[in-house]
Amino acid sequence: MAQNTKKSIFMLCIENKDCEDLERRKIYQVLPDDEASKEGYLRVIDESGEDYLYPESYFVPVQLPREAQDALQIAS
């Protein structure tokens, strides 16, 4: 199995107002998107399994052990 050299980013959802595809208190994988970040959004892989933009204020960063990151990693 090939190792992913990019560091995975995970965030905890703390708000889901008007976002049916997000669950509060759940950890989501975030994909890099500099343009979205400039506008205050994060590109998040949500409950549908697709990546969409959500307000950055709906999430807080979390530090996870490597084993947890591997378990949560979305296969690409």
C-alpha positions as CSV (number, residue, x, y, z in Angstrom):
1,M,0.0,0.0,0.0
2,A,1.4,3.4,-1.0
3,Q,1.9,6.0,1.8
4,N,0.2,9.3,1.3
5,T,3.0,11.9,1.7
6,K,0.5,14.8,2.1
7,K,-0.6,15.6,5.7
8,S,-4.3,14.9,6.1
9,I,-6.3,17.7,7.8
10,F,-9.2,16.8,10.0
11,M,-11.7,19.2,11.6
12,L,-14.5,18.7,14.2
13,C,-17.9,20.0,13.1
14,I,-19.3,22.3,15.8
15,E,-22.2,23.8,13.7
16,N,-24.4,22.6,10.9
17,K,-27.0,25.3,10.4
18,D,-28.6,24.9,7.0
19,C,-26.1,22.1,6.1
20,E,-28.0,18.8,6.1
21,D,-24.9,16.9,5.0
22,L,-22.9,17.7,8.1
23,E,-23.2,16.2,11.6
24,R,-22.3,18.2,14.7
25,R,-19.6,16.6,16.9
26,K,-18.3,14.5,13.9
27,I,-14.7,14.7,12.5
28,Y,-14.4,15.4,8.8
29,Q,-11.5,15.3,6.4
30,V,-10.7,18.7,4.8
31,L,-9.1,19.1,1.4
32,P,-6.6,21.9,0.6
33,D,-8.3,24.8,-1.2
34,D,-6.5,28.1,-1.0
35,E,-9.1,30.1,-2.9
36,A,-11.9,28.8,-0.6
37,S,-9.8,29.6,2.5
38,K,-9.4,33.2,1.4
39,E,-13.2,33.5,1.4
40,G,-13.6,31.9,4.8
41,Y,-14.6,28.4,3.6
42,L,-13.3,24.9,3.9
43,R,-13.5,22.1,1.3
44,V,-14.9,19.3,3.4
45,I,-15.8,15.7,2.5
46,D,-19.3,15.5,3.9
47,E,-21.9,12.8,4.6
48,S,-22.6,12.4,0.9
49,G,-18.9,11.4,0.3
50,E,-18.3,14.4,-1.9
51,D,-16.4,17.5,-1.2
52,Y,-18.2,20.8,-0.8
53,L,-17.5,24.2,0.6
54,Y,-18.7,25.0,4.2
55,P,-18.1,28.0,6.4
56,E,-14.8,27.7,8.2
57,S,-16.6,28.9,11.4
58,Y,-18.5,25.5,11.5
59,F,-15.3,23.6,12.3
60,V,-12.4,23.5,14.8
61,P,-9.1,21.8,14.1
62,V,-8.2,18.6,15.8
63,Q,-4.9,16.7,16.2
64,L,-5.3,13.0,15.7
65,P,-2.8,10.1,16.2
66,R,-1.6,8.6,12.9
67,E,-3.7,5.5,13.4
68,A,-6.9,7.5,13.7
69,Q,-5.9,9.6,10.6
70,D,-5.4,6.4,8.6
71,A,-8.8,5.0,9.8
72,L,-10.6,8.2,8.8
73,Q,-8.7,8.8,5.5
74,I,-11.1,8.9,2.5
75,A,-9.8,6.7,-0.3
76,S,-8.9,8.6,-3.4
